[in-house]
């Protein structure tokens, strides 16, 4: 018998039992005649006391795998930090099952680089934090499946080798050996398949789906990731939102024992941008965006008076009493540059009125109006950005997020959900010089007649995003279910019918034979887990067993890698490196 108990199982009532334990040596403490080892496995840790004569000339190091047989006894000095802390095992037999070499890194050392941790991921995952994260991932996924089962959904696996439909992120392409010169694509999502499942009559589908996107990476992105994917027939937006809210309530209760209030808040896209400068606002703190364009129109300071829009964030002293230095403001200004803002005007209500680096450029009458509008108290601050509407709102939205982080305003123990609705149907892509679909081109527009579809600036979509603590968990929509409407949307985004047929002919054909009204949503499982477990910076790599580096490389597997010329010849491919 390799073991009678796990390393986290024994308690006081096991005193006197002869047990066999197997596991890894986490720590070794040697004395003159005895050795103490902390023996670890997935279930916990137990202290084992070994007479040195039992070890003999066996070489043992940390992380070696060993087996011990012995009697359970009470510890003279209990350890309250572990569940087995009141007992220990007095070893009678000791066997080395696998001897560890010198470790290439100290497990759990905060100085380990990302490269080192991923190069030796099988060691890094022995950390308590990673063991917990991966177990919780399993538990969350399990509860998701239980919930969907209870709601009459069925799980259906969809293909991994699919067709390239380049409309969004780049596809990962897979060459076909049998059909030389042709390629499969790894799915960016099961979107088209789940719509076809609705046409096929399955009514309620879900899948914990693997997805692939060839895009630049950051902490919350990976080239392969996991979605909670669902689709329903004969529904509207309210039906889908109710199912998702029920799932969140079920998972948070059964995994974290946290009660989530439903229904979730609702906010239009326009209000989200106007009030928070983001379509994924963090509602754990206030700091709304305030329009002061009219106040600034009469100012002699042209930066304010000539701008299309001027907005500010009012930071009351009772939220945080802090004086921001010139260095702080310059740092904020640099961080929001990618959003188009040329700078930030910082004003603080001090002993002589509104003060700050740019205060001398603003006349007293404008300052007085600002003080009056916000009923400012001594110590209150204003952060002002001017420019065109889109730049001002997005830049100030990013500044809002940076301020909250700088001042530690977000409570990690709070979970604030909100639905963002009434998204634009289209947005103009400056690079492609054309309008594209905001969500995807299979989203149904909110229109009464087809002429409204041509008003791309104002046309809204039957789309919705679910946001948690300032992170987009997922997005969905009510789908188009007629050939006529689908062709018209393709036309409005500049996709001619020949190309539409090449890419999506199978979907258009399916719509000819009775497609029910349907809709759904896809939620990022990795991101959801990172938020639920309060992982720093919501780094999804901490929730994934074998993630990639930011350059999409796997240092453990040394992937991607070169392949033999014979393999390329089989595929009928040559390499052109530039």
N, C-alpha and C positions, 0 to 999 in steps of 0.2 A: 504494500500500500504506500503510494507516494506521500499521502497526507491524510490525517484523520480530521483536521480542522484547518481553516484558513488562518492567516496571521492577524485577522481582526476580530476573531470569533470568541476567544476564551475570556471568561469572567470569573468572579470570586467563587461562584457555585461549581466551577470546574476543578477546584482545589483537590489534589490527590489523584487526578486522572493521569494515566499514561497516554501521551499524545504524540503524533508525528506531524511536524510542520515542514513545509518547503517554501523557499522564497529567496529573495535577494538580500545581501548584507548591506544595510543602509549605513550603519556606523559600527566601528570596532573600538573597544576600550580594553586595553590589556593591563593586567596587574601581575603580581609575582607568580601566582599559581592558577589564576582563573582569567577567563576572557568573557567580557560582556559583548554581545552583538545585538543590534536591533535588526530583527528579521522582518522583511517587508514583502507584501504582495498587494494586489489590487484592493484587497478588503481592509487592510490596516497594517499595524506593526505590533510585534510582540518582542519583549526583551527575553533573550536566552542567555543562561549562565553555563559556561563550558569549562570543565577542567582542562588545563593545557595538555595533560597526558592523552586526552581524547583526540586532540588535534594532531599531536605528534609532529611529523615533519611536513604535514600538508601545508602548502602555501595558500593563505587566504587573503584576499584583498576586498576592498569595498566593491559592491555590485557583483561579486561572485554569487552563483546560485548554489545553495546548500540545503541539506536535509538534516533535521535533528529529531531525535526521539528522546523523550524525557517526561518528568513528572511536573505537573502544574503545582506551584506553591504561591503563597501570598508574598508580595514584595515588602521588604522592610521600609523602603522609601518609595511610596506610590508616586506615579507620574500622572497628575490630573489632566495633562494635555492630550492624552490618547485614551481611547476607549478600553484598551487592555491594561491600563496603567496601574491596576491594583494587583496584577499577577505577573509571574515570570515562569519560564520553563527551565528546570534544572536538567541539563542534557545528560543522557546516558549513552547515546550513540550520536555520531557526527559524521556526515558524508558530504564530500564536495561533488556536486553534480555538474558544475561548469565553472571553471576558473576564469575570472575576468583579468584581462591585461590592464596595464596602466591606462587610466581613462584619458581620452583626448581632450576632455573638458571637465570642469567641475560642475556637476549637475546642479542647476538652480543658481549658479553664480550670475548676479545681475550684470556683470561685465561681459558676459558671453555675447558675441556679435550675432546678428540675425543669420549670417552665413554659417557660423559654427553651430548654432542651434538647429538649423535645417539640414546641415551636412550630417549631423548625428541626431536626427530627429527621434530615432528609436531610444536614445538616451534622454533627450530633452523631455519626451513624453512620460518619463518616470517621475517627473516633478509632480507634487501633490496637486498643483494648480491645473496642470494639463490632464491628469487623471480625472479630476473633478469636471473639467470642461467637456471632455469627450464623453464621460458618463452622462452628464446633463444634456448633451446633444442627443444622445440616444433616448433619454427619458422624454425630452420635449417632442422629438419626432414620434415616439410611441404614443404620446397623448394626443398629438395631432391626428394620427391615424384612428385612434379610438373615437375621437370626436366625429370625424367624417363618417366612420362606420355607423355611428348612432344617428346620423342625419341622412342615411340612405344613399350615400355616395358610393361609387365603386372605384377602386384603384385600377388604372390601366397604364401599362408601360407603352411608351411611344418610341419610335426608332431613334437611334443615335446616328446612324448613317443616313443622311437626308440630302435634300437638294439645296444648293446655294441660292439664296434669295437676298442679294445684297441691298438691303434697305435699312440702314442703321449702322451698328458696329460691324467690324470686319468679321468674316467667317473664318473658321479654321477649316482648311481644305484637306481632303483625304483622296489621293490618287487611286484610281481603279486599275488593278492589274489585268482583269479580264476585259474591261472596256477601255483600252488604252486611249489616252488623251482626254478622258473624262474624269470628273471628280465628284465625290460626295462632299457634303459639308456637315460638320458637327453642329447640332441645333443650338441656336442662341436662346431658344425657348421652345416649348411644345405648342406654340400658339396655333399654328395651322392644323396640327393634328387634333387638338382638343376641339376646335371648331368642327372638324370633320366627324368627331365622335358625337357631337350634338346632332349633326345631319343624320348620323347613323342611328339615332334614337336612344342613346344611353342616358340621356336626361341629366344625370349628376355624376361628374367625373372629378377625381383628384389624383394627384401624383406628387410624390417627393422626387423632383426631377433634377437630373444633372443637366447643366447648361454650359455653353462654351462661347466666349467672346474674345476676339483678338484685339484688345484695347490696352492703352497705357494703364499701368497699375498704380494703386495707392493702398493705404491700410484697409479700406473697405471694398477693395476689388481684387478678384482673382481671375485668371483665365478660365478656370473651371469652378463653378459654384453650384449651389443647390437652391431650387425654388420650391415653395409650396404652391402647387399649381392647381387651379380648380376652374370648372366651367359648369353652367347650369342652363337648362332650357326653360322657356316660358316664364321668364323672370324680368324684373326691372331692377334699377339700382338699389332700391330699398331691400329687396330680397337678398341680394349679394352682400350688402353691408351687414344685414342681420346675421347671416351665416358666419361672416368673418368675425364680427363682434362676439358671437357665441363661442367661436373657436378660441379667441384670445382669452375670454373669461374662463373657459374650461382649462386651458393650458396654464395660465397664471395661477389658478386655484390649485390644480393638481400637481404642479411642479414646484411652485414657490410658496404655496399657501397664501397667496395675495388675492384679495377680492378686487376685481376691476369693475368700475361702474359703467353701465351701458344705459342708453345708447351713447356713443362717442359724440363729441362736439363736431359740428359741421362748419365749414368756412369756404366761401367761394375763392377761386384762384385770384380774382381781382382784389378781394379784401385781404387775402394773405400777402400779396405783393405790396399793397398800399400800407398795411399796418405793420408788417414785419419784414418786408423786403425779401421774402423767400417763399417758395411754394412748399417748403417743409419747415414751418416755424416751430421753434421750441417754446412751448407754452408753460414751461416750469417757472419762468420769470416773465415780468411784464416788458418794460422798455419798448413801448410801441414807437413807430415812426410818426412824426407830427409834421403836417404840411404848414410851412410858414412862408409860402411864396408871396402871398398878398402883403404880409407884414414887410417883406424885404423889397417890394417893388419900388417903394419911394426912397430907398437907401442910395446914398452917394457912392457906396462901395459896389462897383460894377460887377464884381464876382457874384454878388447876391442879386442885384437889381436886374441884370441882363440875362439871368438864367431862366430856362423854361420852367424849372422846378427847383425849390429849395425845401429841404426837409431836415428834421433834426431828431435826435434822441435826447429826451430830458431825463437826467439821472438825479433823482431827489437825494438829499443828504441822508434821509432816513433809510435809504436802501444801502448806501455805502458812503461814508464820509471820507473822501480821498481826494488828494490833489494830484492831478496827472502832470508829470514833468514834460518838458519839450521833447525829451528822448522818447517818452511813451507815445506822444502824439505822432512823432515822426515814424515810429515803428508801425502804428496803426495805419498811417497814410501809405506806407510801403506795402503793407499786407493787402490793402484793398485796391491797389493799382491795377491788378489784373481785371477788375470789374469796371474800369474806366474812369474812376474818380481821380481828379488831379490833386486832391488834398482834403484835409479835415480842418474845420474851424472849431477850436475849443474855447469855450467861454465858461468861467466859473463866477458865481455870485459871491464876491468877497466884501471886504470892508468899504471899498470905494466903487461898488456896483459890479457890473460884469467886467471881468478881467481875463486876460489871456494874450497869447502872442499876436493875435490879429485884432484884438479889441480896439486898438487905436484907429483902425480903419472904419469902424462902425460908429455912426453918430449916436448921440444920447437918446434921440427920439425913438430910433429903432430898438435900442437896448431896452428902453422903458416898456415898449410894446411887448417885447419878449418876456420881460420880467412879469408883466401883467398877465399875459396869456397863460403862463405856467404857474402863476402864483408862487414865484420862486422864493425860496428861503435861503438864508446864508449857508453856503456850502453846496448848494445845488449846482449841477453842471449841464451844459448843452454841448452836443456834438453835431455840427452842421455840415451838410454836403450840398453843393449846388451843381446843376448841369441839366442834361436832358432826363426825362422821366425814368427811362429804363436804367440809365447809369446811376442816378441818384438812389433809386429804390434798391437795386441789387447791391450797390456799394455800402449803403447804410445798413442793409440786412446783414452783410458780412461783418461790418463793424459791430453791429449788435451782438453777433455771435462771439466775436473776439472780446468785447467788453465783458460779456457774461463769463467767459473763461478766465479772463484776467482778474475779475472780481469774485470768482467762485460763486456765482449766483445760482447755478443749476443744482438742484438737490437730486443726487443719484438714487435716493430711496423713493422718488416719485416717478410714476409712469403716466405721462400725459399723452393720450391719443387724440388725434383730430383727423377727420376726413376733409380733404381738399377736393372741391367739386367745381363743375362748370369751367373746365380747362379750355383754353383756345383749341380749336380744331387744327389750325395750321400755324406755323411760324416761318419766318423768312430765313433761309440759310445763306449767309453772306458768301461762303466759300463756293457753294453750288449755284448761286444766283437764281434760286427758285424757292418756292414754298414747299415745305415738307410737313408730314403729319407730326404733331407734337407727341402723341402716344405711339400709334402705328396706323397704317392706312386701312385697317379693318375695323376701326372705331366708328360707331354710328354718330353722325352729326346731330345736333339739336336744332332741327329746322322743320318748318311747316311745308315748305315747297323748295324745289331744286334751285330756284334763283338765289335763295339765301346762301347757298353753298359757295357762290362766287364772291361773296363779301368776306374774303379770307381774313381781314383784319378783325372782324367782329363775330365770325362764326364760332360757336361754342360746340364742344363735344360732350357726348354722354360718357364722360370719363371721370375717374375718381382715383385719388391716391390715399393711402392710409399712412399717417405720419406718427411716429412715436419718439418723443424727446428730441425733436429736431432732426430725425433721420427718416428718410422715406423707406418704409418697410415694404411697400409694394404698390402696384398700380394695376388698374383694370378698366374695363369699359363694357358697355352694351355694344354688341358687334353688329356690323352690317350683315343682313341675311338675304339680300336680293342681288341678282346680277346687275340690275340697272343701277342701283345706288353704288355698288362697288366699282363699277366702271366709271361712274361720274367722279368719285373720289380719286381714283387713279388719274383721271384726266386733269383734275385740279392740282395735283402735285407733279404734273409734267411727265407722267408715266404713260406712254402711248400703249395702245391696246396690243400691239405686237409683242412688246416687252412684257406687258402684264400677262399675256397668254403664256409666254415662255416661262415666266417665274411662278405664276399662280393659276395656271390653267386648270389644274385639278380642283382647286377650290371653287373657281367660277363654274366649272362643270357640275360640282356637287350642289351648288345653289339652284341649279335648274330643276332639281328633282325633290324639292320640298325641304327647305331649311327652316327650322323653327326659330322664333325670336330667342336669342341666347346672349349670354354675357358671362364674364368671369373676372378673375384676378390672379396675379402671381405675386407672391411675397417672398422676400429674400430670407431664407432660413438662417444663413450664416450671420447676417446682420441682426436678426431678431434675437438669436442666442447671445450675441455679444452684448446687446443692450440688457437683456434679462439678467445676465451674469455680471453686469457692471464692469466689463473688461475695459481697461484703460484705452482711451481714444477709440473705443468700439472696433479694435483691430480684429478683423474676422479671422486672421491667421491663427489666433489663439483658440478658435473653435473648430479648426479643421485639422484632422490627423496629419495629413501630408500636404501642406500648402506649397506654393511657389514663392520665390523671391520677387522683389519689385521689378526685376528685369525678366520675369516669367521663367526663370531657370529653377531647376530642382538640383541643388548641389549634392544631395544624397545619391540620386539616380544618375547624376551628370546628364540630365536631359534639359533641353533638346540636345541631340548628339548627331554627329555625322553618320552616314550610312554607307555601306559598301557599294562600290560601283555596280556590282552584280545585281543588287536590289534595285538600283535605279534603272538598269537595263531591263529588268523584268517589267518595270512599270512603264517603260518607254519614255523615260525622263532624262533630261540633262540639267546641269546646274549653270545658272548665270549669276555670278556674284558681283555686286557693285558696292 
